[in-house]
């Protein structure tokens, strides 16, 4: 299971129309705090990427059933399905997959059977929608299958030029202050700045050796284009435990 979920992760709550869907609404993490903290970097936001996955009760699904599950989830989230569903088989994994764009949201979703478990997965990317709107869409997507998802979210941005050490330090301080976070690990080699931290203003994340982390920030200079890229992420890594 861990292998499957790690592979899937590489790379918002509204009225859902029925009593069942309302019961399945995901408790609202304060992910808007992550988006607000990104403003403290001073970078221009390029996109927000949000991934969700859930395991369905143990069932055996045919190719047609996996495809129908995927179609119904996409229709519940976006009102339409603008792409054909492809199907593939690899070892013990059978997968129905679709990718399409709707209302400035790039959708990549799949329903897959792995041994005796079924997983439903969706990744949304948008340059204009905010965290709350993407979370609403994912909530509708998974409510169609009567499951609640695990989520991960990353805000991506860019600024021109290379950051000076003083500027990078100031940005790190601004983000930590915006989220009232405690820094746990820090790395910098002049081209890359990376840190992990813990904030009570964000939902729980992952615990290692008694330390809890739920926030990461990376800044990397791209010499080819003369820009510095930013990734501010909230991981929900309970899926990997």
C-alpha positions in Angstrom: 0.0 0.0 0.0 2.8 2.4 0.9 4.4 1.8 -2.5 1.1 2.7 -4.3 0.5 5.9 -2.3 4.1 7.2 -2.7 3.8 6.7 -6.4 0.5 8.6 -6.5 1.8 11.5 -4.6 4.9 12.1 -6.8 5.0 14.6 -9.2 -13.6 22.3 -0.1 -16.6 22.1 1.4 -19.9 23.1 -0.1 -23.5 21.8 -0.1 -23.2 18.4 -1.9 -26.8 17.9 -2.8 -27.9 15.0 -0.6 -28.0 13.8 3.0 -25.3 11.2 2.4 -23.0 13.8 0.8 -23.5 16.2 3.6 -22.6 13.6 6.1 -19.4 12.9 4.2 -18.1 16.4 4.1 -14.5 16.5 5.1 -13.6 18.4 8.3 -12.3 21.7 7.1 -8.5 22.1 7.6 -7.4 25.7 7.8 -5.6 25.4 4.4 -6.4 29.0 3.7 -3.7 29.9 6.2 -1.2 28.3 3.9 -2.3 30.4 1.0 -2.2 33.5 3.2 1.3 32.7 4.4 2.5 32.3 0.8 1.8 36.0 0.4 4.5 36.6 2.9 7.1 35.3 0.4 6.5 38.2 -1.9 6.5 35.8 -4.9 4.0 35.7 -7.7 1.7 32.8 -7.4 1.8 30.4 -10.4 -0.5 27.7 -9.2 -2.0 25.7 -6.4 -1.7 21.9 -6.6 -4.0 19.8 -4.4 -4.0 16.0 -4.3 -6.5 13.8 -2.6 -6.8 10.0 -2.3 -9.0 7.5 -0.5 -9.4 3.8 -0.1 -12.8 2.3 -0.7 -14.1 -0.6 1.3 -12.7 -3.9 0.0 -14.4 -4.8 -3.2 -13.6 -6.4 -6.6 -14.3 -4.1 -9.5 -14.3 -4.8 -13.2 -12.9 -2.5 -15.8 -16.3 -1.0 -16.5 -17.0 -0.5 -12.8 -13.7 1.3 -12.2 -14.4 3.6 -15.2 -18.0 4.3 -14.0 -16.7 5.1 -10.5 -14.3 7.6 -12.0 -16.9 9.2 -14.3 -19.4 9.6 -11.4 -16.8 11.3 -9.2 -15.7 13.7 -11.9 -19.2 14.6 -12.8 -20.0 15.2 -9.1 -17.0 17.5 -8.7 -17.1 19.4 -12.1 -20.5 18.7 -13.6 -18.9 17.3 -16.7 -16.3 14.8 -17.9 -14.5 16.2 -21.0 -12.1 13.3 -21.6 -12.2 9.6 -22.4 -11.3 7.2 -19.7 -8.2 5.0 -20.5 -7.6 1.7 -18.9 -4.4 -0.1 -18.1 -3.1 -3.2 -16.3 0.3 -3.5 -14.7 1.2 -6.4 -12.4 -1.5 -6.5 -9.8 -2.8 -3.0 -10.5 -5.8 -2.3 -12.8 -6.4 1.4 -13.4 -9.0 3.7 -15.1 -7.6 7.1 -15.7 -8.7 10.5 -17.1 -7.1 13.9 -17.5 -8.9 17.1 -18.6 -9.2 20.8 -18.0 -12.3 22.5 -16.8 -12.7 26.2 -15.6 -8.9 26.7 -15.4 -8.5 23.5 -13.3 -6.3 20.7 -14.7 -7.7 17.5 -13.4 -5.8 14.2 -13.3 -7.8 11.4 -11.7 -7.9 7.6 -11.5 -9.7 4.7 -9.9 -7.5 1.7 -9.4 -7.8 -1.8 -8.1 -4.7 -3.0 -6.3 -5.0 -6.6 -5.1 -8.2 -6.5 -3.1 -8.4 -2.8 -2.5 -9.8 0.1 -4.6 -8.2 3.5 -4.5 -9.7 6.8 -5.8 -7.2 9.5 -6.6 -7.4 13.1 -7.9 -4.9 15.9 -8.4 -6.1 19.4 -9.2 -3.9 22.3 -10.4 -5.1 25.8 -11.0 -3.5 29.2 -11.5 -6.6 31.2 -10.6 -8.7 29.2 -8.1 -7.9 29.4 -4.4 -7.3 26.7 -1.8 -10.9 26.8 -0.6 -12.3 26.3 -4.1 -10.1 23.4 -4.9 -10.9 21.7 -1.6 -14.6 22.1 -2.4 -14.1 20.3 -5.7 -12.2 17.5 -4.1 -14.8 17.1 -1.4 -17.5 16.7 -4.1 -15.3 14.3 -6.0 -14.8 11.9 -3.1 -18.3 12.3 -1.6 -19.6 10.7 -4.9 -17.9 7.5 -3.7 -19.0 8.0 -0.1 -15.4 8.4 1.2 -13.4 11.2 2.7 -10.0 11.9 1.2 -6.5 12.5 2.6 -5.1 15.7 1.1 -1.8 17.4 0.3 -1.5 20.9 -0.9 1.3 23.0 -2.5 1.3 26.7 -3.5 3.9 27.3 -6.2 5.3 30.7 -7.1 8.2 32.5 -8.7 10.1 35.7 -8.5 12.8 37.3 -10.8 16.5 37.0 -9.8 18.5 35.2 -7.2 17.6 35.8 -3.6 20.4 37.2 -1.4 21.1 35.3 1.8 19.6 38.2 3.8 16.4 38.2 1.6 16.0 34.5 1.9 16.4 34.7 5.6 13.8 37.4 5.7 11.3 35.4 3.7 11.8 32.4 5.9 11.1 34.5 8.9 8.0 36.1 7.3 6.5 32.7 6.6 7.2 31.3 10.0 5.7 34.4 11.6 2.6 34.3 9.4 1.9 30.7 10.5 3.3 31.0 14.1 5.5 28.1 13.2 8.5 26.6 14.8 11.3 25.6 12.4 12.5 22.0 12.7 15.1 21.5 9.9 16.9 23.9 7.6 19.2 23.5 4.6 20.8 26.0 2.3 23.6 25.7 -0.3 23.3 29.2 -2.0 21.0 27.9 -4.7 18.4 26.0 -2.7 16.8 26.9 0.6 14.7 24.2 2.2 13.0 23.9 5.6 10.4 22.0 7.5 8.4 23.4 10.4 5.4 22.8 12.7 2.4 25.2 12.9 -0.7 24.9 15.0 -2.4 27.1 12.4 -2.4 24.1 10.0 -3.9 20.7 10.3 -1.8 17.8 11.6 0.9 16.3 9.4 3.6 13.8 10.1 5.5 12.8 13.3 9.1 11.5 13.4 10.9 10.7 16.6 8.5 12.6 18.6 8.6 15.7 16.4 5.6 16.9 14.4 5.9 18.6 11.1 3.2 19.9 8.8 4.8 22.6 6.8 7.6 22.8 4.2 9.1 25.6 2.2 11.6 25.3 -0.6 13.1 28.1 -2.7 15.3 27.2 -5.7 17.2 29.5 -8.1 16.8 28.6 -11.8 20.0 29.7 -13.5 18.7 29.1 -17.0 15.8 31.6 -16.6 17.1 33.8 -13.9 14.2 33.1 -11.5 13.7 31.8 -8.0 10.9 29.2 -7.6 8.9 28.8 -4.4 7.0 25.7 -3.1 5.1 26.2 0.2 3.4 22.9 1.1 1.2 21.3 3.7 1.6 17.5 3.8 -1.0 15.2 5.3 1.3 12.2 5.5 -0.8 10.0 7.8 -1.4 8.0 4.6 2.1 6.8 4.7 2.2 5.7 8.3 
